[in-house]
Amino acid sequence: NADSIITDPISIAGLVPYLEKRSERLLSISLIGTSFRSEELDRYRIFAERIRLLLALPETGAFAEAELSDRVDFSPLAGCLIEGTDMIVLTKSARLVTPIVRFDTGLSISLISGH
């Protein structure tokens, strides 16, 4: 039995038949993407104790997380520095083959808690 699932907001719809057959709720569902609509994702709450949203881009990987709620406020992941006035500008402290330094994500800074 799986305790958690990692997927994206589009693919989770295909997992509903499996989730409905389970006798127990999952510990968590982690959804990875660039945008999330709480009203569309609310229907999956019955399948897990926790729904975790991860902001991520193919170029950068995950950089912020939030719990699914009426007002989703993302917080930076460890090793991620988020700056910007209008758009999220990302720097990752991890030693990567291609360092991510002041990368303009094109995503609104309003997604991040405290900005």
C-alpha positions in Angstrom: 0.0 0.0 0.0 1.2 3.5 -0.9 1.3 6.0 1.9 1.7 9.0 -0.5 1.5 9.9 -4.1 3.5 12.5 -6.1 1.8 13.7 -9.2 0.6 16.8 -11.0 -2.7 18.6 -11.0 -3.8 17.1 -14.4 -2.7 13.5 -13.8 -4.4 13.1 -10.4 -7.7 12.8 -12.1 -6.6 9.5 -13.7 -5.8 8.2 -10.2 -9.3 8.6 -8.8 -10.4 5.0 -9.6 -7.4 3.8 -7.6 -8.0 6.2 -4.8 -11.7 5.3 -4.5 -10.8 1.6 -4.1 -8.4 2.2 -1.2 -9.7 1.3 2.2 -7.5 3.9 3.9 -6.7 7.5 3.2 -3.2 8.3 2.0 -0.9 10.2 4.3 -0.3 12.8 1.6 -0.7 13.7 -2.0 2.0 16.0 -3.4 1.1 17.9 -6.5 3.9 19.5 -8.6 3.2 22.3 -11.0 3.4 26.0 -11.9 -0.2 26.9 -10.9 -2.9 25.4 -8.7 -6.7 26.1 -8.5 -7.8 25.2 -5.0 -11.5 24.9 -6.0 -10.5 22.2 -8.6 -8.3 20.3 -6.1 -10.6 20.4 -3.1 -12.3 17.2 -4.3 -9.1 15.2 -3.6 -9.1 16.1 0.1 -11.1 13.0 0.9 -8.3 10.8 -0.3 -5.4 12.1 1.9 -4.7 13.5 5.3 -2.6 16.3 3.6 -2.3 17.8 0.1 1.0 19.4 -0.5 1.5 21.8 -3.4 5.0 22.2 -4.9 5.8 25.1 -7.2 8.3 23.9 -9.7 9.6 24.6 -13.2 11.4 22.2 -15.5 14.4 24.6 -15.5 14.6 24.9 -11.7 12.9 22.0 -10.1 10.7 22.6 -7.0 11.3 25.8 -5.1 8.3 26.5 -2.9 5.6 24.6 -1.1 2.1 25.1 0.5 -0.7 23.2 2.0 -3.9 23.1 0.0 -6.3 25.7 1.5 -8.7 28.4 0.6 -5.8 30.9 0.4 -2.7 29.2 -0.8 0.5 30.9 0.4 3.8 29.3 -0.7 6.9 29.3 1.4 10.4 28.8 -0.1 11.9 25.4 0.2 15.2 25.0 2.0 18.1 26.2 -0.2 15.9 28.5 -2.3 16.1 32.3 -2.2 13.0 34.0 -3.6 13.3 37.7 -4.6 11.4 40.1 -6.8 8.8 42.8 -6.8 6.4 41.6 -9.5 7.8 38.2 -10.6 9.6 35.4 -8.7 13.3 35.6 -9.1 14.9 32.4 -7.9 18.4 31.5 -6.6 19.2 28.0 -5.4 22.1 27.4 -3.1 22.5 23.8 -4.1 25.7 22.9 -6.1 24.1 22.1 -9.4 25.8 21.4 -12.8 24.0 24.5 -14.0 23.7 26.9 -11.1 20.4 28.7 -10.7 21.2 32.3 -9.9 18.6 35.0 -10.1 16.4 33.1 -12.5 13.3 35.0 -13.6 10.5 32.4 -13.3 7.8 34.4 -15.0 5.5 33.6 -12.0 3.9 36.2 -9.9 5.6 37.0 -6.6 2.1 37.3 -5.0 2.1 33.4 -4.8 4.8 33.6 -2.1 3.8 34.3 1.6 5.0 37.7 2.8 5.5 39.2 -0.7 
